[in-house]
Amino acid sequence: MSDAKEGQQHPLKIYLWIWLLLFVLSTFSYLVDYFHFHGLLRWSLIITFMLLKAGFIVAIFMHMAWERLALKFAILIPPLCLLILISFMAIEGGYTFLTRGAAFLR
């Protein structure tokens, strides 16, 4: 018999800290609306808090922090590629909007 364990148990303390951190980040996200932030600041804060919460959930609760690098790449690279393509489309959409506006003003 070997001394190797079948599975790995992570300390409960990590999960409790992450739950507390998620609660705090959610509170900050709600405070953005409570303090009536507007425009780019509002959306930047909301998206930042959302991405932080999603990152902690994926890293800790989906055990990605303890997975192999190949599995991390297999799960994280496709959404990153989609985000890059979405940003390209947003840039192109802004350019098209501005060019059409300039053409119609003539």
Order of alpha helices (4+ residues) and beta strands (2+ residues): alpha-alpha-alpha
